[in-house]
Amino acid sequence: MSVALCVGTAWAGVDVNRADVAALDGIRGIGPSMSRKILLEREQGKFKNWTDFMARVPGVKDKTAAKFSAQGLTVDDQEFPEIPQSHHN
């Protein structure tokens, strides 16, 4: 049982401000190209929050950010806030 618990938490906690390419590539939807963009932007300064991350990384909007967050990606150790039900795309 303890093995399952360890496996369940192994993928969690990939923070964009500390992750390397391999960790970022482990998030479904982030491939080598996006990983490079994230790392290049991070060299300019750490991401302050999800809004900052989405503004600086092309192709990441609310739905994509929510998917990444659901897989364990965080920005400054924060999960992506839930999208309000009334939000229209």
GIPEMO-V934776 format. One record per residue. N is the residue number from 0. RES is the residue in one letter. OMEGA is omega in radians with two decimals (NA if undefined). NEAR is the number of other C-alpha atoms within 12 Angstrom. D_FIRST is the distance of its C-alpha to the first C-alpha in whole Angstrom. Layout:
BEGIN
n = (N:N)
res = (RES:RES)
omega = (OMEGA:OMEGA)
near = (NEAR:NEAR)
d_first = (D_FIRST:D_FIRST)
END
This chain:
BEGIN
n = (0:1:2:3:4:5:6:7:8:9:10:11:12:13:14:15:16:17:18:19:20:21:22:23:24:25:26:27:28:29:30:31:32:33:34:35:36:37:38:39:40:41:42:43:44:45:46:47:48:49:50:51:52:53:54:55:56:57:58:59:60:61:62:63:64:65:66:67:68:69:70:71:72:73:74:75:76:77:78:79:80:81:82:83:84:85:86:87:88)
res = (M:S:V:A:L:C:V:G:T:A:W:A:G:V:D:V:N:R:A:D:V:A:A:L:D:G:I:R:G:I:G:P:S:M:S:R:K:I:L:L:E:R:E:Q:G:K:F:K:N:W:T:D:F:M:A:R:V:P:G:V:K:D:K:T:A:A:K:F:S:A:Q:G:L:T:V:D:D:Q:E:F:P:E:I:P:Q:S:H:H:N)
omega = (-3.13:3.10:3.13:3.12:3.13:3.13:-3.13:-3.11:-3.07:-3.08:-3.06:3.00:3.04:-3.11:-3.08:-3.14:-3.13:-3.02:3.01:-3.09:-3.10:3.13:3.12:3.12:3.11:3.09:-3.13:-3.13:3.06:3.11:-3.12:-3.12:-3.14:3.09:3.12:3.13:3.14:-3.11:3.11:3.11:-3.13:3.08:3.12:-3.13:-3.10:3.08:-3.08:-3.09:-3.11:3.13:3.10:3.13:-3.11:3.13:-3.04:-3.12:-3.12:3.09:3.13:3.08:-3.07:-3.05:3.13:3.12:3.12:3.12:3.12:-3.12:3.13:3.11:3.07:3.12:3.09:3.02:-3.07:3.13:3.12:3.03:3.09:3.13:-3.13:3.09:3.12:-3.12:-3.11:-3.12:3.12:3.12:NA)
near = (7:8:9:9:11:11:11:14:14:15:25:25:27:30:35:45:32:23:28:20:24:20:28:34:25:25:31:23:23:29:17:19:17:25:27:22:24:37:29:20:23:25:15:13:17:23:28:22:24:33:22:24:34:26:18:25:26:19:18:25:22:23:22:24:36:27:23:35:34:23:28:29:36:34:31:23:22:27:26:31:19:17:18:12:7:7:9:8:9)
d_first = (0:4:5:5:7:9:10:11:13:15:17:18:21:24:27:30:32:30:28:30:31:28:25:28:28:24:25:27:30:31:33:35:38:36:34:37:39:36:36:40:40:38:41:43:41:37:36:37:35:34:38:39:37:38:41:41:39:41:39:37:37:36:34:33:32:30:28:27:26:23:22:22:25:27:30:31:27:28:27:30:31:31:34:36:37:40:40:42:42)
END
